[in-house]
Amino acid sequence: MKQPFTLFSFRKRILALFMVISFIFCALAIRLFVLQIINGKDLQLRATDQWTRDLKIIAPRGNIYDRTGATLAVSYTTYNLFVRAREVKSATTVANHLSSILNMDFDEIYKKVQTKNVSEVLIKLGLESEVAEKIYQQNLPGVYLAENVSRYYPNGNLATQLIGFTSIDNVGQTGVEAYYNNILKGVDGYSYVQSDLQGKEIGGSLRYYVQAQEGDDLTLSIDSKMQLILENALSTIMTEQKAKNASGMILEVETGQILAISSKPSFDLNEVPRDDLETLFDQSKMKLVTDIYEPGSTFKILTVAAALEENLTTLDDTFYCPGYRVIDGVRIKCWKTIGHGNQTLLEAFGNSCNCCFMDLALRLGVDKFYSYMQKFGIGSKTGVDISGESSGMLMPKSSVKTVDLARMGFGHAIAMTPIQLMTAVCSIISGSKITPSVVYNSSAQGGQALLSQSTTTTVNQLLEFAENKTGKYTFVEGYNVGGKTGTAQKYKESGGIDQGKYISSFIGTYPADNPRYALFLMVDEPGAGVYYGSLVAAPYGKMVFKELFEYLGEEKQDPTAVVEQVVMPQLVDMSLGDALIELKKLGLECEIDGDGGIVLEQLPPAGTSLPKGSTILLKT
């Protein structure tokens, strides 16, 4: 029996209908909320992208200056050339004009001009303003020019590795251009124009312009004049010593700020060799920061500093050198195989006697030696603001044998970067911990005390004596320069010594009694017949200091200082002992190549006039 219609059932139907309508309304409201509030900006951008065409306006990068205000890198306006094929009226006309002006292949441009399946095609990047003006004057439909920014380096190949370069898209790729890219790059702008479904510009439509924001400027710690002095010396080394490469740096001792740093060979930053990736990679690297090496005798500065701080030696301490030490049954030679005999610490440092530094390392012991290595930062990065820094290689303390420790004492069986070594040396000769940097800081100063004042003073005395054996102010006539040379063998990547390949180095300090500047030079694989640091690197250290003093206007500490000239005697066919006696009479130092007892060759030859205190080579 059919249920009779009632007022109650009618109300239920009305309620159900109301609920359905309410549900639909709520769903629509939620959908509108999602579309307008949550996804509104994204949808607006997507819609804008469909009915507008945009051209990016590249932001100019910030300029790079040296500490004196000299410009190292600037940005200037160039232009990118685009074609919107759907707007081109005559592909042949456009291709003819552009190929003629750009000196490009007609067929290549013609093919791009006819590409209508994309909104726009890039023809060429980085057009100079004169070329862009010629194209603009043609008033070709569908052809567009967009502002771009290119980089110019006023000094060409000065500070190549430090400054670095940018990509074609204006992004820093190497050097400070890459390391400080976020500071230098700025914010790009855009130019928008309304278009139809086919990508054609709508005549009389609105145009939008968002201005680019220029990047911030950067001031480096280097001094361009010092940089030029250093690089000229490195170029001379490459020519005269026929080296694989030559590197160097000048540091402000108390602050660690880098005043000059470079490696040769290098390239002009305005002509980056992008088509030769091997050359580009090798010559872009800051080898002083990225590559590790066995330092040799320059490391003795660290060993003696640790021993002095531990009161394990004094200037008057004596050491006997027979030309070798036997440790754990292993015979380890001094560089002077006939021995130095009895000598004080001062003399042993001046003689760079390996036996003395083996003794000092053994006195320290493994624990104390490694404690000082940690204090000096060996085995860890310095924190310098240059990309690609290496940590160096320090043997695990638990693996160190007595013979290993002895070798470490004179700079073998240990590997580090030059920046690591120089950070440690500057910390020792100033007494305060420093962190090297390449960005200028006018208020920079040293960190916490690292060593006692007496240790720092004694190390500086040793460095002064090492380079001025014939008397004060004789290394660079009239100036109080300290220093230490080093010679180290190279190792193959597969392990083992790479016979006949060496790295020669020199560390110089000025003024020796309270250093303000520290110089480092490194010659990789010298090929002119000699390889000792005293013969290959030190003479160029003298060259750098002389020019540096002239630039700085430094007055001589002793204006009356005169270095006596002596004439090189004939030593060939003499016994080594007699030759050494003859050299000692003349006040000449020597390096000995070979283990024989008869002099077979000498450098320089007999009759050469040279300053007293010079180092010569005897081959036996």
C-alpha positions, 0 to 999 in steps of 0.5 A, a space after each residue: 500500500 502506497 505511503 500517503 504524502 505528508 508534511 514531514 516527508 516534504 520537509 525531509 526532501 527539502 532538507 536533503 536538497 539543501 544539504 546537497 546544495 550546501 555540499 556543492 557550494 562548500 566544494 566550490 568554495 574550497 576549490 576557489 580557495 585552492 585556486 585563488 589563494 593556495 595555487 593563485 600565484 603559480 597559476 597566475 605565473 603559468 597564465 602570464 607565461 602563456 600570453 607573454 614573451 620575456 627577455 632576460 636582462 642580465 644583471 651586471 656583476 660587481 667590480 673587483 678591485 685590489 687593496 689600492 683601488 686599482 680595477 681588476 675586473 669590470 662588467 660592460 654591456 653586450 647583446 644577445 641576438 634572438 629570432 622569433 620565426 613566426 614574426 619573420 616576414 622574409 627568412 631569406 632577407 633576415 638570413 642575408 643581413 645577419 650572416 653579412 653583419 655577423 660573418 656567419 654561415 647563411 645556411 646556419 642562420 636561415 635554418 634557425 630563422 625558419 624554426 617555427 616550432 619554438 617561440 624564439 631561437 638564439 643566434 649569437 651571444 655577447 655581441 659588442 654594441 657596434 655590431 648590435 647597432 648595425 643589426 638594430 638599424 636594419 629594423 628586421 621584423 622578428 629579430 630581437 636584441 637583449 642586453 647581456 653583460 660581459 666581463 673585462 679584465 684590464 690587466 689581462 693575465 695578471 692574477 689569472 688563478 686568483 681572479 678567475 673568470 665567468 661562463 658565457 652566462 655570466 656565472 663565476 667558474 674559477 677564482 674569486 669569481 666563483 668563490 664569491 659568485 653570490 656576492 658579485 652576481 646581482 639579480 637579473 631583470 626581465 622585459 615582458 611583452 604580450 603575445 598571441 597564441 602563436 607567440 606573435 607580439 600583440 601590437 599596442 599591448 602593454 610592456 613590462 620591465 623589471 630592472 636588474 640589480 647590480 652585484 656588489 663590488 669586491 676588494 681583494 687583499 692583493 696589491 697589483 704592483 706587488 702582484 706584477 713584481 711577483 709574476 715578472 719573477 715567475 716568468 723569468 724563472 720559467 724562461 731561465 730555469 726551463 721549469 714545468 711551472 713556477 709559483 709564488 706568494 707574498 703574505 702580510 705576516 701579522 694578518 695573513 692577508 695575501 698581497 700577491 699570489 700566482 702560478 705560471 704558465 697562465 693565460 689572459 682572462 680576456 681570452 680564456 682557452 675554453 677549447 683546450 680543457 686540459 690547459 684550461 684546467 691546469 692553468 686555472 688551478 691555484 696550485 699553491 692551494 690545491 696541490 700538495 708536495 714534500 716541502 724538504 728543508 723549508 719545513 725545518 722552520 717548524 721542527 726547530 720552532 717546536 724544539 725551541 718551544 719545548 726547551 729541547 735545544 738552544 742556539 749554542 746547542 751542538 750537533 755532530 754530522 758525519 754525513 748520515 744517521 743510522 736509525 732503525 737500521 736505515 742509513 739516512 744521508 745528510 745532503 752533504 754526504 761528507 758531513 758538516 762535523 761539529 756545529 751549533 744549532 745556528 750553524 746547523 740551521 744555516 747549513 741546513 743539516 739533516 742530521 741536526 733536524 733528525 736529532 730534534 725530531 727524535 728529541 720531541 718524540 711522536 706525541 709532541 711532534 704531532 701536537 705541534 703539527 696540529 698547532 701549526 695546522 699541518 694536515 688540515 685546511 687553512 680556511 683560505 677563501 680560495 676554492 679547491 684547498 687540499 688538507 695535505 697528508 700526514 701519516 697516522 700517528 699510530 703508524 709512525 716509526 722512529 725512522 719516519 719521525 726522523 725523516 719528518 724532522 727535515 721535511 720528508 715523509 710528509 706532504 702539504 700545500 704551500 699555503 699550509 706551510 706559509 700559514 705555519 711559518 707566518 704564525 711562527 715568525 709573528 708568534 700569533 695564529 693567522 688565517 690567510 685570506 684574499 679579501 681585503 680587511 683594513 682591520 685584520 689582525 693576528 689571532 691567539 698567541 701560538 708560541 712564546 716571544 723567545 721562540 719567535 725571536 730565536 727562529 727569526 735569528 736563525 732565518 736571518 743567519 741562514 741567508 746572511 752568512 757573511 754578515 748582516 744585510 748581505 743577502 739583499 745588500 743593505 736590507 735585513 732579509 731572512 730566509 730558508 731554501 728547500 729542495 725536495 724530490 717528487 713522487 710518482 702517482 703510483 708511489 716511489 720517487 720520480 728520479 731526476 724530478 725535484 721541487 726547489 723552493 725559497 721562503 724569505 722574511 722581511 725585516 728579519 728581526 720583526 717580519 712584516 712580509 713573507 715571500 714564498 717561491 716554488 720551482 717545479 721540475 727545473 730543467 736548466 741543469 741544477 735543482 737546489 733551492 739555493 741555486 734555483 729559487 733563492 736568486 729570484 727571491 732576491 730579485 723580488 725583494 729588491 723590486 719590492 723595496 724599491 716599490 715600497 720606498 724601504 730605506 736600507 737598514 745599513 746604507 754603508 753595507 757593501 757585498 764584496 765580489 770574489 772570483 770563482 776559482 778553478 776547482 775541477 779535478 781537485 779533491 772535494 776536501 781541497 775544493 771546500 777549503 778553497 771556497 771557505 777562504 773566499 766566503 762562498 757556500 756550495 751544494 754538492 751533487 754526487 758522492 764522489 771525492 773528486 770535483 768533475 764539474 762546477 757552476 759557475 765556471 772559473 773566472 766568474 765574478 760573484 758576490 761573497 756568500 753566494 752558493 755554487 754547485 760542485 758535481 763529484 
